[in-house]
């Protein structure tokens, strides 16, 4: 296992990373592609993730083979092909279409702190996955997901909350994901051993 760093991401081989930023203790799995995105502290993605135009929250857990913020094709036009906007690939005297790429980049997805995106899931552009939410493997998320909600299916539908409303509200108020590194270390045994309710009783003073 890698030893993660507070100063730079741990990037596995064969990745493509463009116009993206990374916080402390972040990791990018083998063969992943990260475009126009930001990773908050402790966020990671597993191998062959494809993430574009996305704000990834602290402690986000992104499994392998996921697609987050998949980019659009111009489906309202007579043609949908790269020819329309990557025109320089095909014609010596044509330029690419900057307005199309600007429109793509503006349609950002957002992953909340400590969310878990399961294997093979797809998160569509302009969708927000809330803090602590769970997206089941293979789900296609087309609408916003509330904090601590578990969603599954195609298209993804809410299954149930991870916690009661009262516990969810207390966790949001506690915001442990904003704690400094030393405080996280000090609470590690409690994170491991205690239920969410018991953790709140001990640390929500």
C-alpha contacts under 8 A as a table, 3 or more apart, distances in Angstrom:
res1	aa1	res2	aa2	distance
2	X	10	X	7.45
4	X	9	X	7.28
4	X	10	X	6.20
4	X	25	X	5.05
4	X	26	X	6.91
4	X	27	X	7.40
5	X	8	X	5.75
5	X	9	X	6.59
5	X	10	X	7.17
5	X	24	X	6.37
5	X	25	X	4.94
5	X	26	X	7.50
6	X	9	X	7.91
6	X	23	X	7.53
6	X	24	X	4.11
6	X	25	X	5.06
7	X	23	X	7.61
7	X	24	X	5.77
7	X	25	X	7.56
8	X	22	X	7.11
8	X	23	X	7.29
8	X	24	X	6.50
8	X	25	X	7.30
8	X	26	X	7.49
9	X	22	X	6.23
9	X	23	X	7.32
9	X	24	X	6.99
9	X	25	X	6.36
9	X	26	X	4.85
9	X	27	X	5.42
9	X	28	X	7.28
10	X	25	X	7.71
10	X	26	X	6.32
10	X	27	X	4.65
10	X	28	X	6.28
11	X	15	X	7.26
11	X	27	X	5.86
11	X	28	X	4.81
11	X	29	X	6.54
11	X	30	X	7.44
12	X	15	X	6.76
12	X	27	X	7.87
12	X	28	X	6.11
12	X	29	X	5.33
12	X	30	X	4.66
12	X	31	X	7.44
13	X	29	X	7.87
13	X	30	X	5.22
13	X	31	X	6.47
14	X	30	X	5.93
14	X	31	X	4.64
14	X	32	X	7.32
15	X	28	X	7.86
15	X	29	X	7.70
15	X	30	X	6.09
15	X	31	X	4.51
15	X	32	X	4.87
15	X	33	X	5.72
15	X	34	X	7.95
16	X	31	X	7.39
16	X	32	X	6.45
16	X	33	X	4.67
16	X	34	X	6.26
16	X	35	X	7.98
17	X	20	X	6.64
17	X	33	X	5.86
17	X	34	X	4.77
17	X	35	X	5.92
18	X	34	X	6.39
18	X	35	X	4.93
18	X	36	X	6.30
19	X	35	X	6.06
19	X	36	X	4.82
19	X	37	X	7.00
20	X	34	X	6.94
20	X	35	X	6.11
20	X	36	X	5.02
20	X	37	X	4.72
20	X	38	X	5.44
20	X	39	X	7.97
21	X	37	X	6.62
21	X	38	X	4.72
21	X	39	X	6.23
22	X	26	X	6.55
22	X	38	X	5.84
22	X	39	X	4.69
22	X	40	X	6.27
22	X	41	X	7.23
23	X	26	X	6.22
23	X	39	X	5.96
23	X	40	X	4.96
23	X	41	X	4.31
23	X	42	X	7.12
23	X	43	X	7.97
24	X	40	X	7.45
24	X	41	X	4.60
24	X	42	X	6.06
25	X	41	X	5.98
25	X	42	X	4.70
25	X	43	X	7.39
26	X	39	X	7.21
26	X	40	X	7.64
26	X	41	X	6.13
26	X	42	X	4.78
26	X	43	X	5.14
26	X	44	X	5.40
27	X	42	X	7.73
27	X	43	X	6.86
27	X	44	X	4.61
27	X	45	X	6.44
28	X	32	X	6.75
28	X	44	X	5.84
28	X	45	X	5.24
28	X	46	X	6.45
28	X	47	X	7.37
29	X	32	X	5.84
29	X	44	X	7.74
29	X	45	X	5.67
29	X	46	X	4.33
29	X	47	X	3.99
29	X	48	X	6.62
29	X	49	X	7.32
29	X	64	X	7.95
30	X	46	X	7.19
30	X	47	X	4.53
30	X	48	X	6.09
31	X	47	X	5.89
31	X	48	X	4.75
31	X	49	X	7.44
32	X	46	X	7.81
32	X	47	X	5.80
32	X	48	X	4.19
32	X	49	X	4.67
32	X	50	X	5.75
32	X	51	X	7.98
33	X	48	X	7.17
33	X	49	X	6.33
33	X	50	X	4.81
33	X	51	X	6.20
33	X	52	X	7.97
34	X	37	X	6.52
34	X	49	X	7.95
34	X	50	X	6.15
34	X	51	X	4.92
34	X	52	X	5.88
35	X	51	X	6.29
35	X	52	X	4.59
35	X	53	X	6.27
36	X	52	X	5.82
36	X	53	X	4.82
36	X	54	X	7.02
36	X	105	X	7.15
37	X	51	X	7.30
37	X	52	X	5.98
37	X	53	X	4.99
37	X	54	X	4.73
37	X	55	X	5.73
37	X	56	X	7.41
38	X	54	X	6.56
38	X	55	X	5.06
38	X	56	X	5.83
39	X	43	X	5.95
39	X	44	X	7.72
39	X	55	X	6.49
39	X	56	X	4.74
39	X	57	X	6.37
39	X	58	X	7.12
40	X	43	X	5.73
40	X	55	X	7.90
40	X	56	X	5.90
40	X	57	X	4.94
40	X	58	X	4.26
40	X	59	X	7.16
40	X	60	X	7.97
41	X	57	X	7.61
41	X	58	X	4.82
41	X	59	X	6.44
42	X	58	X	5.71
42	X	59	X	4.67
42	X	60	X	7.32
43	X	56	X	7.09
43	X	57	X	6.77
43	X	58	X	5.30
43	X	59	X	4.30
43	X	60	X	4.59
43	X	61	X	6.28
44	X	59	X	7.30
44	X	60	X	6.36
44	X	61	X	5.77
44	X	62	X	6.15
45	X	49	X	6.45
45	X	61	X	6.43
45	X	62	X	4.44
45	X	63	X	5.90
45	X	64	X	6.95
46	X	49	X	6.36
46	X	62	X	6.15
46	X	63	X	4.97
46	X	64	X	4.54
46	X	65	X	7.68
47	X	63	X	7.52
47	X	64	X	4.87
47	X	65	X	6.59
48	X	64	X	5.81
48	X	65	X	5.01
48	X	66	X	7.27
49	X	62	X	7.88
49	X	63	X	7.49
49	X	64	X	5.63
49	X	65	X	4.89
49	X	66	X	4.80
49	X	67	X	6.08
50	X	65	X	7.36
50	X	66	X	6.17
50	X	67	X	4.81
50	X	68	X	6.28
50	X	70	X	7.90
51	X	54	X	6.71
51	X	66	X	7.86
51	X	67	X	5.88
51	X	68	X	4.71
51	X	69	X	6.10
51	X	70	X	7.31
52	X	68	X	6.30
52	X	69	X	5.10
52	X	70	X	6.44
52	X	71	X	7.30
53	X	69	X	6.03
53	X	104	X	7.87
53	X	105	X	5.56
53	X	106	X	7.42
53	X	107	X	6.96
53	X	108	X	4.95
53	X	109	X	6.45
53	X	125	X	7.97
54	X	68	X	7.25
54	X	69	X	6.29
54	X	108	X	5.24
54	X	109	X	4.60
54	X	110	X	5.60
54	X	111	X	7.53
55	X	108	X	7.25
55	X	109	X	6.33
55	X	110	X	4.80
55	X	111	X	6.21
56	X	60	X	6.56
56	X	110	X	6.05
56	X	111	X	4.84
56	X	112	X	6.78
56	X	113	X	7.74
57	X	60	X	5.61
57	X	110	X	7.45
57	X	111	X	5.37
57	X	112	X	4.75
57	X	113	X	4.43
57	X	114	X	7.18
58	X	112	X	7.29
58	X	113	X	4.67
58	X	114	X	6.38
58	X	177	X	6.62
59	X	113	X	5.54
59	X	114	X	4.53
59	X	115	X	7.40
59	X	177	X	7.05
60	X	111	X	7.05
60	X	112	X	6.94
60	X	113	X	5.50
60	X	114	X	4.44
60	X	115	X	5.02
60	X	116	X	6.22
61	X	114	X	6.48
61	X	115	X	6.03
61	X	116	X	4.63
61	X	117	X	6.13
62	X	66	X	7.31
62	X	116	X	5.99
62	X	117	X	4.80
62	X	118	X	6.63
62	X	119	X	7.81
63	X	66	X	6.43
63	X	116	X	7.77
63	X	117	X	5.95
63	X	118	X	5.24
63	X	119	X	4.85
63	X	120	X	7.42
64	X	118	X	7.71
64	X	119	X	5.22
64	X	120	X	6.49
65	X	119	X	6.02
65	X	120	X	4.77
65	X	121	X	7.57
66	X	117	X	7.75
66	X	118	X	7.58
66	X	119	X	6.07
66	X	120	X	4.45
66	X	121	X	5.05
66	X	122	X	5.91
67	X	70	X	6.22
67	X	120	X	7.16
67	X	121	X	6.45
67	X	122	X	4.72
67	X	123	X	6.40
68	X	109	X	7.39
68	X	122	X	5.62
68	X	123	X	4.63
68	X	124	X	6.35
68	X	125	X	7.45
69	X	108	X	6.82
69	X	109	X	5.68
69	X	122	X	7.90
69	X	123	X	5.89
69	X	124	X	5.09
69	X	125	X	4.39
69	X	126	X	7.51
70	X	122	X	7.91
70	X	123	X	7.50
70	X	124	X	6.13
70	X	125	X	6.38
71	X	104	X	6.31
71	X	125	X	7.35
72	X	104	X	6.72
73	X	80	X	5.65
73	X	81	X	7.25
74	X	77	X	5.78
74	X	79	X	7.32
74	X	80	X	5.08
74	X	81	X	7.76
75	X	78	X	7.62
75	X	79	X	6.99
75	X	80	X	5.24
76	X	80	X	7.90
77	X	80	X	6.57
79	X	84	X	7.54
80	X	84	X	7.33
81	X	84	X	6.11
82	X	85	X	5.57
82	X	86	X	5.19
82	X	87	X	6.99
83	X	86	X	5.54
83	X	87	X	4.90
83	X	89	X	7.63
83	X	90	X	6.77
84	X	87	X	5.77
84	X	96	X	7.94
84	X	97	X	7.49
85	X	96	X	5.19
85	X	97	X	4.69
85	X	98	X	7.78
85	X	100	X	6.70
85	X	101	X	7.93
86	X	89	X	5.89
86	X	90	X	7.78
86	X	95	X	7.62
86	X	96	X	4.80
86	X	97	X	6.79
87	X	90	X	5.55
87	X	91	X	6.19
87	X	94	X	5.78
87	X	95	X	5.83
87	X	96	X	4.95
87	X	97	X	7.40
88	X	91	X	5.29
88	X	92	X	6.24
88	X	93	X	7.27
88	X	94	X	5.16
88	X	95	X	5.08
88	X	96	X	5.58
89	X	92	X	7.80
91	X	94	X	5.36
97	X	100	X	5.63
97	X	101	X	6.89
98	X	101	X	5.24
98	X	102	X	6.16
99	X	102	X	5.04
99	X	103	X	6.16
100	X	103	X	5.14
100	X	104	X	6.34
101	X	104	X	5.03
101	X	105	X	6.20
102	X	105	X	5.16
102	X	106	X	6.22
103	X	106	X	5.24
103	X	107	X	6.73
104	X	107	X	5.58
105	X	108	X	6.65
107	X	125	X	5.68
107	X	126	X	5.27
108	X	125	X	5.74
108	X	126	X	4.95
108	X	127	X	7.56
109	X	123	X	7.64
109	X	124	X	7.17
109	X	125	X	5.11
109	X	126	X	4.56
109	X	127	X	5.00
109	X	128	X	5.86
110	X	126	X	7.37
110	X	127	X	6.37
110	X	128	X	4.61
110	X	129	X	6.22
111	X	115	X	6.82
111	X	128	X	5.91
111	X	129	X	4.87
111	X	130	X	6.45
111	X	131	X	7.44
112	X	115	X	5.84
112	X	128	X	7.41
112	X	129	X	5.74
112	X	130	X	4.71
112	X	131	X	4.15
112	X	132	X	6.90
112	X	133	X	7.79
112	X	147	X	7.89
113	X	130	X	7.47
113	X	131	X	4.74
113	X	132	X	6.24
113	X	177	X	6.77
114	X	131	X	6.00
114	X	132	X	4.86
114	X	133	X	7.54
114	X	177	X	7.45
115	X	129	X	7.31
115	X	130	X	6.95
115	X	131	X	5.60
115	X	132	X	4.24
115	X	133	X	4.73
115	X	134	X	5.86
115	X	148	X	7.91
116	X	132	X	7.10
116	X	133	X	6.34
116	X	134	X	4.82
116	X	135	X	6.18
117	X	121	X	6.59
117	X	134	X	6.14
117	X	135	X	4.87
117	X	136	X	6.73
117	X	137	X	7.39
118	X	121	X	5.75
118	X	134	X	7.55
118	X	135	X	5.66
118	X	136	X	4.97
118	X	137	X	4.16
118	X	138	X	7.05
118	X	139	X	7.94
119	X	136	X	7.54
119	X	137	X	4.58
119	X	138	X	6.31
120	X	137	X	5.71
120	X	138	X	4.79
120	X	139	X	7.46
121	X	135	X	7.18
121	X	136	X	7.03
121	X	137	X	5.42
121	X	138	X	4.36
121	X	139	X	4.79
121	X	140	X	5.89
121	X	141	X	7.78
122	X	138	X	7.19
122	X	139	X	6.28
122	X	140	X	4.74
122	X	141	X	6.11
123	X	127	X	6.84
123	X	140	X	6.08
123	X	141	X	4.84
123	X	142	X	6.68
124	X	127	X	5.93
124	X	140	X	7.50
124	X	141	X	6.06
124	X	142	X	5.48
127	X	141	X	7.62
127	X	142	X	6.62
127	X	143	X	5.77
127	X	144	X	5.15
127	X	145	X	7.97
128	X	143	X	7.54
128	X	144	X	4.80
128	X	145	X	6.29
129	X	133	X	6.59
129	X	144	X	5.79
129	X	145	X	4.72
129	X	146	X	6.69
129	X	147	X	7.30
130	X	133	X	5.54
130	X	144	X	7.60
130	X	145	X	5.55
130	X	146	X	4.95
130	X	147	X	4.04
130	X	148	X	6.86
130	X	149	X	7.81
131	X	146	X	7.59
131	X	147	X	4.57
131	X	148	X	6.21
132	X	147	X	5.65
132	X	148	X	4.54
132	X	149	X	7.50
133	X	145	X	7.10
133	X	146	X	6.90
133	X	147	X	5.24
133	X	148	X	4.04
133	X	149	X	4.80
133	X	150	X	5.83
133	X	162	X	7.91
134	X	148	X	6.92
134	X	149	X	6.25
134	X	150	X	4.58
134	X	151	X	6.30
135	X	139	X	6.59
135	X	141	X	7.95
135	X	150	X	6.03
135	X	151	X	5.17
135	X	152	X	6.12
136	X	139	X	5.65
136	X	150	X	7.32
136	X	151	X	6.14
136	X	152	X	4.91
136	X	153	X	7.54
137	X	152	X	7.44
138	X	152	X	7.76
138	X	153	X	7.12
138	X	154	X	7.90
139	X	151	X	7.69
139	X	152	X	5.21
139	X	153	X	4.75
139	X	154	X	5.54
139	X	155	X	6.73
139	X	156	X	5.51
140	X	152	X	7.84
140	X	153	X	6.62
140	X	154	X	5.15
140	X	155	X	5.11
140	X	156	X	5.42
141	X	144	X	7.68
141	X	154	X	7.52
141	X	155	X	6.01
141	X	156	X	5.04
142	X	155	X	6.54
142	X	156	X	7.03
143	X	156	X	7.99
145	X	149	X	6.62
145	X	151	X	7.61
145	X	158	X	7.96
146	X	149	X	5.53
147	X	168	X	7.83
148	X	161	X	5.76
148	X	162	X	5.46
148	X	163	X	7.02
148	X	168	X	6.92
149	X	158	X	6.70
149	X	159	X	7.48
149	X	160	X	6.01
149	X	161	X	4.43
149	X	162	X	6.06
150	X	158	X	5.91
150	X	159	X	5.55
150	X	160	X	5.55
150	X	161	X	5.92
150	X	162	X	6.71
151	X	156	X	5.67
151	X	157	X	5.18
151	X	158	X	4.35
151	X	159	X	5.38
151	X	160	X	7.49
152	X	155	X	7.76
152	X	156	X	4.71
152	X	157	X	5.55
152	X	158	X	6.72
152	X	159	X	6.87
153	X	156	X	4.32
153	X	157	X	6.17
154	X	157	X	7.71
161	X	164	X	6.89
163	X	166	X	7.94
163	X	167	X	5.92
163	X	168	X	5.90
164	X	167	X	5.32
164	X	168	X	6.15
165	X	168	X	5.04
165	X	169	X	6.06
166	X	169	X	5.21
166	X	170	X	6.30
167	X	170	X	5.08
167	X	171	X	6.14
167	X	196	X	7.69
167	X	197	X	6.70
168	X	171	X	5.14
168	X	172	X	6.20
169	X	172	X	5.13
169	X	173	X	6.22
170	X	173	X	5.01
170	X	174	X	6.03
170	X	200	X	7.33
170	X	204	X	7.81
171	X	174	X	4.94
171	X	175	X	6.02
171	X	176	X	7.62
171	X	200	X	7.29
172	X	175	X	5.16
174	X	200	X	7.94
174	X	204	X	6.38
175	X	178	X	5.78
175	X	179	X	7.43
176	X	179	X	5.20
176	X	184	X	7.86
179	X	183	X	6.07
179	X	184	X	6.39
180	X	183	X	5.40
180	X	184	X	6.46
181	X	184	X	5.17
181	X	185	X	6.27
182	X	185	X	5.03
182	X	186	X	6.19
183	X	186	X	5.02
183	X	187	X	6.25
184	X	187	X	5.18
184	X	188	X	6.04
185	X	188	X	5.14
186	X	189	X	7.54
187	X	190	X	5.29
187	X	191	X	6.22
188	X	191	X	5.06
188	X	192	X	6.29
189	X	192	X	5.16
189	X	193	X	6.09
190	X	193	X	5.13
190	X	194	X	5.34
190	X	199	X	6.53
191	X	194	X	5.99
191	X	195	X	7.92
191	X	199	X	7.06
194	X	197	X	7.78
194	X	198	X	5.59
194	X	199	X	5.56
195	X	198	X	5.15
195	X	199	X	5.99
196	X	199	X	5.02
196	X	200	X	6.19
197	X	200	X	5.20
197	X	201	X	6.32
198	X	201	X	4.99
198	X	202	X	6.32
199	X	202	X	5.24
199	X	203	X	6.01
199	X	204	X	7.82
200	X	203	X	5.14
200	X	204	X	4.90
201	X	204	X	5.75
201	X	205	X	7.33
202	X	205	X	6.99
